[in-house]
Amino acid sequence: MEGVPVVGLLIKNERGVIVHGKNSWQFGCPLPAPLNKGDRILCRQALELAIGPGEYVYEVGLSMV
């Protein structure tokens, strides 16, 4: 499969409410060239969250467009 990768990050609280959800397109990151099978990428997101104490679910997603 060939395509341009999009990496996403989602954080939900213990009630299932999304407190943060963005992907590389929404951050305005430059899109890499299309990838081929076996290619590797490195992804990093830096963010500052002003969230209260509690339990959170952290999800990372990768798709190709």
Order of alpha helices (4+ residues) and beta strands (2+ residues): beta-beta-beta
